[in-house]
Amino acid sequence: MLNFPRKVMTDIERLFSELLSFGLDWKVEKIQVNHSSKEVDIFLNFNKQVGIFPGSTDELPIYDLSSLRRVRHLDVFDYTTYINFRTPRVKNESGDVRQINIGWVDSRVSYTYKFENKVIEALLMSKNQSKTAEFFDTTFDIVHIIMLRAVERGLLRRNLSDMPALSIDEKSFGNGQKYLSVLSDPFQKRVLDVIEGRKQENAEELIYCTLDPKVLEKVQLISMDMWDPFMNAAKELIPNAKIIHDKFHIAKIINKGVDEVRKREVKTRVELKNTKYIFPKKHEDLTQNQVARFEIINQLNLVTSQAWRLKENFNGIYHLGSKYSCLEYFAEWYVNTLKSQIKEMIKVADTILRHLKGVINAATHQLSNSMAECINSQIQTVKTVARGFKNFAGYRNAVLFFQGKLNLFPL
């Protein structure tokens, strides 16, 4: 243990009192340095004779002090640093004795708010609890608790009073056919909450438990894929909102139809070998080699080329604007698809017909599920970096921590 002369200690204590920024109420009494364990212990004394009784404005004399607490703080010169102190207690007229509130540490945890802030900052950068724990030379459990507390704070502070639009999407979770439903805010680009499962009752619980009924009354648009349970949940809880089947999902359906045609035709036409990734792309995104191959295939007028043209022609619906024009355009496209006699594309056209209202809404409103798909990708990154989660609760907490755009910090 390192000892300093009293004069030097006074200067050091004064310096640390300034650097710690715990306020004028607290003064550094003593500093102990242990080189073998590379630890610094800073001992504080409460510097006033009175304190505020919790939940009131009453300033009362200090009644006594709690037992000594030792909490983790920001490291000093790579030495693990702890703050040691006793919390003052006050006694009111009713005889109730309470600890006063301290502005730099929570009574329920073993670290200061500043330490908590730094851990949160590191988590946001690393997206990994184990590496963050290793960096701060602390335990995984402490980092995990900090994440839980941060999300809990953020959810309490969050304002969901104005929600004109929503997005709901599904995401695979864990091994096998496990899914979760993700409710998000497409305008502020944030996850509102997630729930296990993708059945109608799961989606209804997710929507109802996340948003107040008065807020749901104001929702005008909700984007989603063509999954019937999501549609039924929206109709049940948000009947006035227009359902939008976004361009991204519709494009996936049509591209799948084109690829099924390609798979069937490649068995007899060698020109189509290794062309899986050519037809889904926009023409301007093709490489020079892909453009050359595409032109050759297109000139042969293969069935796959015809299916691709039907896909490209469908996109014209997004440039019209009015509901009537979109309906007229779709009717013509649908007839042309039937005339093509391409069974895979007819199946796609029938699927779109069954969900035509949501498709037309997508063509006439500036809202899509592309943001939700982007969030899904970011959620996958969180899962990959963390190398999976033991349970859904930990996964949900991480999703809200990293993608909820919450006010996470204690200070």
Secondary structure, DSSP 4 states (H G I P E B T S, - for coil): -B---HHHHHHHHHHHHHHH---TTEEEEEEEEETTTTEEEEEEEE--SEEEPTTS--EEEEEEE---EEEEEEEETTEEEEEEE--EEEE-TT--EEEPP-TTB-TTSSBBHHHHHHHHHHHHHH--HHHHHHHTT--HHHHHHHHHHHHHHHHHH---S--SEEEEEEEE-SSSS-EEEEEEETTTTEEEEEEE--SHHHHHHHHHHHS-HHHHTT--EEEE-S-HHHHHHHHHH-TTSEEEE-HHHHHHHHHHHHHHHHHHHTTT-GGGTT-TTTTTS-GGGS-HHHHHHHHHHHHTT-HHHHHHHHHHHHGGGGG--SHHHHHHHHHHHHHHHHHHT-HHHHHHHHHHHHTHHHHHHHHHSS--SHHHHHHHHHHHHHHHHTT--SSHHHHHHHHHHHHS-------
